[in-house]
Amino acid sequence: MSKAFASTGDLNAKTVSFTELAPGAYAYTAEGDPNTGVIVGDDGVMVIDAQATPRMAEDVIAKVRTVTDKPVKYVLLTHYHAVRVLGASGYGADHIIASRDTYDLIVERGQQDYESELGRFPRLFQAAETIPGLTWPTIVFDNRMTLFMGGKRVEIMQLGRGHTKGDTVVWLPDDKVLFSGDLVEYGATPYTGDAYLEDWPHTLDRLAELQPRALVPGRGDALTTPELCREAIRGTRDFLTSMYGSVKQAREQGADLRNAFARTREVLQPRFGQWVIFEHCLPFDVSRAYDEAGGIRDPRIWTAERDREMWEALQG
């Protein structure tokens, strides 16, 4: 019997936390659901990752209004995935910021990703009918930009490929607070279906060099000590290297994708099986790892149809 597809069986509501990490820096987290970061500057607010729908953005705004009445001026997209970006219109921001690589991914596969993720995460797309369409940046940057929100300096950087080719982090150097997007997870399984697995560990090394004091991961609790930040970066790297190493070895030994998946699941289950969305992510993770180990450098586009075909092939 097939397992329930992706996260279609996950229907339980999560408890939201809104945590202050430094003056004017907050984490909106929800027990392993996608996180949102908030920066309050002198004259406005930046929201980092927008949630999946404008309706879901309303809850983020409600939390923001508990600490400030300043307008949301910026929405920053750490990457292009639908659960992170399609709620952007709900904030009424002056600008939506993304890396050029993220913009290119929206052009190339934004609609397919929307349809794919809507099928995988129905609970995360509350009131999907409120989504007006794809989210398009109004400011696109190459590699790095600095934004001054009054006296608060915000560094927006691409430090390397990993979760996608467009990954962007937000760094508050004065407070040593890092918003990592899905480059770092904490107690949650990294999704690597659109990843660059050879690059990702090196990108994590560059994040570690910042020596963050606090960190908002893509999923999982807000991290409020340097020790927890190091633990999250190390745990993400351990999952990636273990998963990719297992798949690469299986492929080199002539295993087909289904066999590589079974072998890799057996290797990872004891250490990572309790992490959030482990069963959801692993088939997508192994599929991408199998491609990359076979020389397919750039991730293939996931469509709703490809999702189901892959799931049945590996989990059926």
Buried (B, 14 or more C-beta within 10 A) or exposed (E): EEBEBBBBEBEEEBEBBBBBBBEBBBBBBBBBBBBBBBBBBEEBBBBBBBBBBBBBBBBBBEBBEEBBEBEBBBBBBBBBBBBBBBBBBBBEBEEBBBBBBBBBBBEEBBBBBBBBBBBBBBBBBBEBEBBEEBBBBEBBBEEEBEBEBEEBBBBBBBBBBBBBBBBBBBBBEEBBBBBBBBBBBBBBBBBBBBBBBEBBBBBBEBBBEBEBBBBBBBBBBBBBEBEBBBBBBEBBBEBBBBBBBBBBBBBEEEBEBBEBBBBBBEBBEEEBEEBBBBBBBBBBBBBBBBBBBEEEEEBEEBBBEBBBEBBEBBBE
